[in-house]
């Protein structure tokens, strides 16, 4: 137990340092985004208790150095989600086949869904704390931030016409409407990336207690499409209802895109050009402004209804019959 506490405190100190270095430089922002990583590593490699100790100790250190608001922000936005995801990752129960030595681990798809939910809750709560709970005040604060971002992008650009379009009222209105969803997507990606990276590190070290999952077999709970549909319907709600629904819808679409990518990995197995196909898919995400991810989300949604992977697998001949 003492070793667990000491490991947790050490990881907490590392996480606090990474979080505290956040500034306007690209390197410091990158380090700050990796702040959950030490908590994930000790939670997966030692125990969920070590992850909780790391979260609490990091929050305490940040509180002593930078004040209570920073400590609370870290605990709610970084420490608690990382500890909870680390705990869920090591949950297991006896497999349905009755074998005493066989365990059924917490599904990867549910972990990804939790990462999206926690990231979105963090974004919603932090924005409401920052800009207030009165809708006009909230909208004014969000619009001000959007205008500042648009001005910075316009100054960084070299095309005066593009800069003028970026700062028009219509463009500002569009950016203001999409900003919460974009931040929720970013938070989801950061949670998933840190969890994946920590899992790889702990797996390579030999301390990961669960077997490495087959990510191409990732599935979401059956209710996931209905939840996404409810969030899309919620876009017509007034004021904060629409804001919350849009944030959750954006993060859920991201989760479905992960499932779509998993489907692509699964159904292209055995195809000679598979590495090239997957490379083109991933490389095209940035230049095509995320369009491949949107298409992947549609594929992931179709998988939840049509079970595409099972159909493709059933249509293939047995391995020993292939020439």
Secondary structure, 3 states (H helix, E strand, C coil): CHHHHHHHHHHHHHHHHHHHCCCCCHHHHHHHHCHHHHHHHHHHHCCHHHHHHHHHHHHHHHHHHHCHHHHHHHHHHHHHHHHHHHHHHCCEEECCCCCCCCEEECCHHHHHHHHHHHHHHHHHHHHHHHHCCCHHHHHHHHHHHHHHHHHHHHHHCCCHHHHHHHCCHHHHHHHHHHHHHHHHHHHHHHHHHHHHHHHHHHHHHCCCCCCCCCHHHCCCCCCHHHHHHHHHHHHHCCCHHHHHHHHHHHHHHHHHHHHHHHHHHHHCCCCCCHHHHHHHHHHHHHHCCCHHHHHHHHHHHHHHHHCHHHHHHHHCCCHHHCC
